[in-house]
Amino acid sequence: MAVMSPFELVFELGSNITLRNHAIHLDGLLSNACYRHTGCSEKALTLLDDLLLFDAKHRMYHGSAMAFGVTPEQSITARTRHYVGVMRLRDDTVLPSKISPSGTEQYRKITVNGGPERSRLNKYQAFHSPYLVFHGVGDIERIDRLVQFHCSRLGVNANSGSGTVNHVAIKEIDQDFSCIDAHGQIARNLPVSWLKARINTGSTLPPDTALNLDNGETLPVCAPYWHSHCRFTTTEAVAVEKIRRVII
């Protein structure tokens, strides 16, 4: 059985990163890397169970949401990123529309003034900081090999240059910051049941968290995070902030 240890995973960011409406969680990132490695969504989740510590009672992996790593010299910069949408060709434009009596294949003309082939200039809110940071408890050596090979870009529109990773570093640390970070703040989407259990053991909660326990949201707290997957689940939980900072 793999040895599970607390760790800090740091990506040195080389370009702006674009995010969706919710924070990227480490178990979601690793499940995607596992899928790239295995080519099978079910095998990917089986592999993920070997990589990250899983809390079976609360149905949650010990992996934090992404935080922006900042330094005294450089913090987070909000930017706008533009890119031209890829041309989406219909089958009737890439296949011959007819064949002439002489045997010549003829194709439809591509109209770029409108319709699905029209050029589009998209605009996204993006962010930049020196580093992206995750915390977790897991098999450090295997996670290191997986992310070094499969995580060269992160976030939305990664295939168009967003979220480029220059360097990856992972190290063992003394304490688990995957749920509550070093600043005492929520580090990931946390089930209300987990937070109430923490109260029952006499542990303190981050400021203002107690106010949200009776008004939890229905959120995913465990990979897979994509709705179309057959094992996608949600629970009553308190959401982590999408833009979170840790000092490097």
C-alpha positions in Angstrom: 0.0 0.0 0.0 1.3 3.5 -0.9 2.6 5.8 1.8 0.3 8.9 2.0 2.1 12.0 3.2 1.1 15.7 3.3 2.6 17.7 0.4 2.7 21.0 -1.3 2.5 21.1 -5.1 3.7 24.2 -6.9 3.4 25.1 -10.6 5.5 28.0 -11.8 3.1 29.9 -14.1 4.4 31.1 -17.5 1.2 32.8 -18.9 -2.2 34.0 -17.8 -4.6 31.4 -16.6 -8.3 31.5 -17.3 -10.8 29.9 -14.9 -14.3 28.7 -15.0 -17.0 29.7 -12.4 -15.5 27.4 -9.8 -12.1 26.8 -8.4 -9.9 24.0 -9.7 -9.5 21.2 -7.2 -6.5 19.0 -7.0 -8.5 15.7 -7.2 -10.1 17.1 -10.4 -6.7 18.0 -11.8 -5.2 14.6 -11.0 -8.3 12.7 -12.3 -7.8 14.4 -15.6 -4.1 13.5 -15.6 -5.1 9.9 -14.7 -7.5 9.8 -17.6 -4.7 11.0 -20.0 -2.5 8.3 -18.5 -4.9 5.4 -18.7 -7.3 6.4 -21.5 -10.3 5.2 -19.5 -12.5 7.3 -17.1 -13.1 4.4 -14.7 -9.4 3.3 -14.6 -8.6 7.0 -14.0 -10.7 7.1 -10.8 -9.2 3.8 -9.6 -5.7 5.2 -10.1 -6.7 8.4 -8.3 -7.7 6.3 -5.3 -4.1 5.1 -5.1 -2.7 8.7 -5.4 -4.8 10.8 -2.9 -6.1 10.0 0.5 -9.8 9.5 0.4 -12.2 10.4 3.3 -14.9 7.6 2.8 -17.2 9.0 5.5 -17.5 12.4 3.9 -16.8 11.2 0.3 -14.0 13.7 -0.2 -10.3 13.5 -1.3 -7.6 15.3 0.7 -6.7 17.7 -2.1 -7.1 21.5 -1.9 -8.5 23.9 -4.4 -6.0 25.9 -6.4 -4.4 29.0 -4.7 -2.4 31.7 -6.4 1.1 31.7 -4.9 2.2 35.3 -4.3 5.5 36.9 -3.1 6.1 40.2 -1.4 7.3 41.5 -4.8 4.4 40.1 -7.0 0.8 39.4 -6.3 -2.2 38.5 -8.6 -2.8 40.5 -11.7 -6.2 40.5 -13.3 -6.1 40.7 -17.1 -8.2 40.3 -20.2 -7.2 37.6 -22.6 -8.3 37.6 -26.3 -8.1 34.8 -28.7 -9.7 33.9 -32.1 -12.1 31.0 -32.0 -11.2 28.0 -34.1 -13.1 27.6 -37.4 -15.7 24.9 -36.9 -16.4 23.2 -40.3 -19.6 21.2 -41.0 -19.4 17.9 -42.7 -21.0 19.3 -45.9 -18.0 21.7 -46.2 -15.2 19.2 -45.7 -16.8 16.4 -47.9 -17.4 16.7 -51.6 -20.9 18.1 -52.3 -21.0 16.4 -55.7 -18.9 14.7 -58.3 -18.9 16.1 -61.9 -19.4 13.8 -64.9 -15.7 13.9 -65.5 -15.0 12.6 -62.0 -13.9 15.9 -60.4 -14.9 16.3 -56.8 -16.6 19.7 -56.0 -16.9 21.3 -52.6 -19.2 23.9 -51.1 -17.7 27.4 -50.6 -16.9 28.2 -47.0 -18.8 31.4 -45.8 -16.9 33.2 -43.1 -19.2 36.2 -42.8 -21.7 34.4 -40.7 -22.8 31.0 -39.4 -20.7 28.4 -37.6 -17.6 29.2 -39.7 -17.6 32.9 -38.8 -14.4 34.1 -37.2 -14.9 35.0 -33.5 -12.8 37.1 -31.2 -13.4 35.8 -27.7 -12.6 37.7 -24.5 -12.0 36.0 -21.2 -11.0 37.3 -17.7 -7.6 35.9 -16.9 -5.2 36.0 -13.9 -1.5 35.9 -13.5 0.7 35.3 -10.5 4.2 33.7 -10.1 2.9 30.4 -8.9 -0.2 28.1 -8.6 -0.3 26.1 -5.4 -2.1 22.9 -4.3 -1.9 21.0 -1.0 -2.9 17.4 -0.4 -2.1 14.1 1.2 -1.0 11.3 -1.1 1.7 9.3 -2.8 4.2 12.1 -3.5 6.5 10.3 -5.9 3.7 9.0 -8.2 1.9 12.3 -8.2 5.2 14.0 -9.2 5.7 11.7 -12.1 2.1 12.1 -13.3 2.0 15.9 -13.2 5.4 16.4 -14.7 4.3 14.5 -17.8 0.6 15.5 -18.1 0.2 19.0 -16.6 2.0 21.3 -19.0 -0.9 23.7 -19.1 -3.8 24.4 -16.7 -7.2 26.0 -16.8 -9.6 27.0 -19.6 -8.3 27.3 -23.2 -5.1 25.5 -22.2 -4.6 24.3 -25.7 -4.4 27.9 -27.0 -1.6 28.9 -24.6 -3.4 29.8 -21.5 -2.0 28.6 -18.1 1.4 27.5 -19.4 3.5 25.7 -16.8 7.2 26.5 -16.7 8.2 24.3 -13.9 6.6 21.9 -11.3 7.9 21.2 -7.8 6.4 19.0 -5.1 7.7 18.6 -1.5 6.6 16.8 1.7 5.4 19.1 4.5 4.6 18.5 8.1 0.9 19.3 8.2 -2.2 18.6 6.0 -3.4 21.9 4.5 -5.8 20.3 2.0 -9.0 21.3 3.8 -8.0 24.2 6.1 -5.0 26.2 4.9 -2.1 27.6 6.9 -4.0 30.9 7.2 -7.0 29.1 8.8 -9.2 29.6 5.7 -11.2 27.0 3.8 -8.9 25.4 1.2 -11.5 23.5 -0.8 -15.3 22.8 -1.2 -16.1 21.2 2.2 -19.2 19.2 3.0 -21.4 20.7 5.8 -21.2 17.4 7.5 -17.4 17.6 7.7 -17.5 21.1 9.1 -20.1 20.1 11.8 -18.0 17.1 12.7 -15.1 19.4 13.2 -17.2 21.5 15.6 -18.2 18.4 17.5 -14.5 17.6 18.1 -13.9 21.0 19.6 -11.9 22.3 16.6 -12.3 25.9 15.4 -13.7 26.9 12.1 -12.5 29.7 9.8 -14.2 33.1 10.4 -17.7 33.4 9.0 -17.9 29.7 8.1 -20.3 28.9 10.9 -22.7 31.5 9.4 -22.9 29.4 6.2 -23.5 26.0 7.8 -27.3 26.4 7.7 -27.2 27.8 4.1 -24.9 25.4 2.4 -24.9 25.1 -1.4 -25.4 22.0 -3.5 -21.8 21.4 -4.8 -19.5 18.7 -6.0 -16.8 17.9 -3.5 -15.2 14.9 -5.1 -13.8 14.0 -8.6 -15.2 13.5 -11.2 -16.4 17.2 -11.4 -17.9 17.0 -14.9 -21.7 16.6 -15.0 -21.8 14.1 -17.8 -19.8 11.5 -15.8 -21.9 8.6 -14.4 -20.2 9.0 -11.0 -20.7 12.8 -10.7 -22.2 13.6 -7.3 -23.1 16.7 -5.2 -23.7 17.3 -1.5 -24.5 20.2 0.8 -21.3 22.1 1.1 -19.5 25.4 1.7 -17.7 26.7 -1.4 -14.1 27.7 -1.4 -13.2 31.1 -2.8 -12.3 30.9 -6.5 -9.4 33.4 -6.1 -7.4 32.4 -3.1 -3.8 33.5 -2.1 -1.0 31.7 -0.3 2.4 33.3 0.4 5.4 31.5 -1.2 
